C-alpha cells in the first residue's frame, strides 16, 4: 500500500492523530466581522469551490439546535517549505463552523515529508522481521 493510501485509510478509520486548530486561519476576516474563504489557504480538489446554500442551511441548523456533532474533522496538509498549513478536506465544514461561531476544530494535519520518512522506516524495519 502506498503512503497516500495508508494515510487516507488511517484518517477514515480515526487512527490518524488529530489536533485542535484555529479554523479562522483559512479565512479573511472582513471589517463587518464576516469570514470570507482565503483561496491561498485551501487545496481545491473539486470542480465546484463552494455550495453556499448548503453552508447556510447547515450553519442555521447548528445555530438553532446547538448540535455540531455531525461535522467531520478537517484534513490539512502542512507544507514545510512555506511553513504553512492548507485545508484539503473540509472546506464546507470550516465555513459552516465559522458561520456558527465555532473557531476551533479537530484536524488531521498531514506532512508528507515526515510521513514518507516514517513509512519508509516502517517498511525497512518490517523487512528485517521477515
C-alpha positions as CSV (number, residue, x, y, z in Angstrom):
1,X,0.0,0.0,0.0
2,X,1.4,3.4,-0.9
3,X,1.9,6.2,1.7
4,X,-1.0,8.3,0.5
5,X,-3.4,5.4,0.6
6,X,-2.2,4.4,4.1
7,X,-2.7,8.0,5.4
8,X,-6.2,8.2,3.8
9,X,-7.1,4.8,5.4
10,X,-5.9,6.0,8.8
11,X,-7.8,9.3,8.6
12,X,-11.0,7.5,7.6
13,X,-10.7,4.9,10.3
14,X,-9.9,7.5,13.0
15,X,-6.4,6.2,13.6
16,X,-4.6,9.3,12.3
17,X,-3.7,11.8,15.1
18,X,-5.9,14.8,15.4
19,X,-5.1,18.2,16.9
20,X,-7.2,21.2,17.6
21,X,-6.6,24.1,15.2
22,X,-7.9,27.7,14.7
23,X,-10.3,27.5,11.8
24,X,-10.1,31.2,11.1
25,X,-6.6,30.8,9.6
26,X,-8.3,29.7,6.4
27,X,-10.4,32.9,6.1
28,X,-10.1,36.6,5.6
29,X,-12.0,38.5,8.3
30,X,-13.8,41.4,6.9
31,X,-14.4,44.7,8.7
32,X,-18.0,43.7,9.4
33,X,-16.9,40.5,11.1
34,X,-17.8,38.2,8.2
35,X,-15.3,35.5,7.3
36,X,-14.5,35.0,3.6
37,X,-12.6,31.9,2.4
38,X,-8.9,32.5,1.7
39,X,-8.2,30.6,-1.6
40,X,-4.5,30.7,-0.9
41,X,-5.1,28.6,2.3
42,X,-7.1,25.8,0.5
43,X,-6.3,22.9,-1.7
44,X,-9.3,22.7,-4.0
45,X,-9.9,19.2,-5.4
46,X,-13.4,19.5,-6.7
47,X,-14.7,21.4,-9.8
48,X,-17.1,23.4,-7.6
49,X,-15.5,25.6,-5.0
50,X,-18.4,26.0,-2.5
51,X,-22.1,25.3,-2.1
52,X,-23.1,28.4,-0.3
53,X,-26.8,27.2,0.1
54,X,-25.5,24.1,1.8
55,X,-23.2,26.0,4.1
56,X,-26.0,28.4,5.1
57,X,-28.6,25.6,5.6
58,X,-26.3,23.6,7.9
59,X,-24.9,26.6,9.9
60,X,-28.5,27.7,10.5
61,X,-29.4,24.2,11.8
62,X,-26.4,24.3,14.1
63,X,-27.3,27.8,15.4
64,X,-30.9,26.6,16.1
65,X,-30.0,23.3,17.7
66,X,-26.6,23.9,19.1
67,X,-25.6,20.5,17.8
68,X,-22.4,20.4,15.7
69,X,-21.6,16.8,16.4
70,X,-22.2,15.7,12.8
71,X,-19.4,17.9,11.4
72,X,-16.4,15.9,10.3
73,X,-12.8,16.6,11.3
74,X,-10.8,18.6,8.9
75,X,-7.9,17.3,6.9
76,X,-5.0,19.7,6.3
77,X,-1.6,19.4,4.5
78,X,1.5,21.0,6.1
79,X,3.9,22.5,3.5
80,X,7.2,22.7,5.4
81,X,9.0,24.8,2.8
82,X,6.4,27.6,3.3
83,X,5.7,26.7,7.0
84,X,2.1,26.8,6.0
85,X,-1.0,24.6,6.7
86,X,-3.6,24.4,3.9
87,X,-7.1,23.0,4.2
88,X,-7.5,19.9,1.9
89,X,-10.7,18.3,3.0
90,X,-13.4,20.1,5.0
91,X,-13.8,23.4,3.1
92,X,-17.6,23.3,3.7
93,X,-17.1,22.2,7.3
94,X,-14.7,25.0,8.1
95,X,-17.1,27.6,6.6
96,X,-20.0,26.1,8.5
97,X,-18.0,26.3,11.7
98,X,-17.0,30.0,11.4
99,X,-20.6,30.9,10.4
100,X,-21.7,29.1,13.5
101,X,-19.2,30.9,15.7
102,X,-17.1,27.7,16.2
103,X,-13.5,28.8,15.8
104,X,-11.6,25.7,17.0
105,X,-11.8,22.4,15.1
106,X,-10.1,19.0,15.2
107,X,-7.9,18.3,12.2
108,X,-5.6,15.7,10.8
109,X,-2.5,17.6,9.6
110,X,-0.5,15.6,7.1
111,X,3.1,16.4,6.5
112,X,4.0,14.2,3.5
113,X,7.8,14.7,4.1
114,X,7.6,13.4,7.6
115,X,5.0,10.7,6.8
116,X,7.0,9.4,3.9
117,X,10.1,9.1,6.1
118,X,8.1,7.3,8.8
119,X,6.5,4.9,6.2
120,X,9.9,4.1,4.7
121,X,11.4,3.4,8.1
122,X,8.4,1.2,9.0
123,X,8.8,-0.8,5.8
124,X,12.5,-1.2,6.3
125,X,12.1,-2.4,9.9
126,X,9.4,-4.9,8.7
127,X,11.8,-6.3,6.1
128,X,14.2,-7.3,8.9
129,X,11.3,-9.1,10.8
130,X,10.7,-11.5,7.8
